[in-house]
Amino acid sequence: MVVALEPGGVCQGIVYGIDPGQETEIMSYLDDREGAGYNRVEVTVEVAHNGSPASFSAQTYFPVVHHPTHAPDLPIAKKVALIATGCGISGTAYEYLVNLLKELETLGIQDEDLHATLTHVEAYRRDHSISKSQPV
């Protein structure tokens, strides 16, 4: 389970600039990392620059709605079980959630839904005797 942007919403975060001389290499890496389940799309980004708002085009990734890994409507109990026990090449889904919340907090962003999910995931791991450091 990972967090993904969906079209039509609003989010807070960081916008990264890419050196034009490295754009092809970096975008190729990102396209490969995001995989077949995501499409790269152009979006309008609004930022505060020197105290003034500015808008510009940027690229991000949206999930492919009909891809088999896209499952936004899973029941919360199923999401919790997957996050509590899931592990991939980059680590556990539990670590992903914990690290995501830490990064959001460093940006001053509070996401109550993600905090509630973490509470449920930690309860699941406790109830199933899965330690915090134990990959599953």
N, C-alpha and C positions, 0 to 999 in steps of 0.2 A: 504494500500500500504506500502510495506517495501522494503528496498534495499537488494538485494541478490547477492551473488557471482555466477558467471557462469563459467563453465569449459573453460580452454584455455586462460584466461586473466591473467592480472597482477594487483595486488593491493598493497597498502601500509596500514600498520596498526600495531596492537599490537599482539604479540604471548604470550599466557599465559601458564605457566607451571602448572601442576597438581601434587600434592603430590601423589605418587603411592598408598599409603594407602587409598586415597579418590577417586581414579579414577573411580571405579564402581559407587559410589554414584553420583559423579559429572556428569559423562557421561550419567547416567540414567536421571538425572534432565534435562540436555541439550537436550537429545533425546525427552523427553516429551515436553519441552518448544518449540522446533522447530516443532514438530507435524508431521502429515502425509504428509505434503507438501514438506518435505526436507529429503534428504538422507545424512547420515554422510559418508564422504569420506576421504581418506588419500591423502595428498598433500605434495609436497616438498616445504619447506620454506627456504628462504635465508635471513640471518640476519647479521648485523655487530656485532661482539662480540670482545670486547677489540681492536677495530680498524681493525680487520680482518674479511673477509667474512666467514660465516659458513652456511652449508646446513644441514637440518635434516627433518625428516618426522613429520608431525603434522596432526591433524584431524580438519575438518571444515564441513560445511553443504552447499550442493548445492540443489537448488530447483528441485523437480520432474517435469520434462518437461511437462508431460501429466496430471499433477494434475490440477483440475479446478481452483485453486487459482493462478496458475502460468500464468501471463499475460504480458509478456515483450513487446508485440507489440501493446498495447492499444494506441489509439491516445492520444496526449498530453492533449487535452481538457478533455478527460475522466479521465486521471490520475490526472489532476489538481482538477477536481470536487471531485474525491474520496479522495484525500489528504486533500482538504479543508473541507470536511464534515465528513470524516470517524472517527469512535471512536470504540475502543475495550476495553478489560479488562485492558490493560496497559496504556490507555490514548488515546488521539486523534492522528490521522495520522499527523496532522499539528505539534503538539508538537514533535512527533518522528522526523520529518524532521528538525525542528529548533534545537533540541538537537543533532541530528546526525551532522549537520553542525558545531555546537559549538565544539563537540568532535574532528572532523576532523581538525578544526582550531587549537586546542590545540596541535595536533600532527604536525602542520605545513603543512597540506594537504589542498590544495584548489581544489574544484571540481566545475568548472564553470557550468556544466549541472545541478547540484543540486541547486546552487545559482539561476540559471535562473528559475528552477522549483519553488523555494520558492517565487520568485518575482511574478510568475503567480498565485500561490496559494494565496498569500496575496492580489493580485488584485481581485481574485474571492471572497475571504472572505469579502473584502471591498465592492465590488459591490452587494453582497448578505446580507450585514449588519450582518456579523458574527464577533463578537468581538474576540480579541486574546485570551481572557480567557474563552470564551464561548465554552463548549463542545457541539457538535451537535448530 
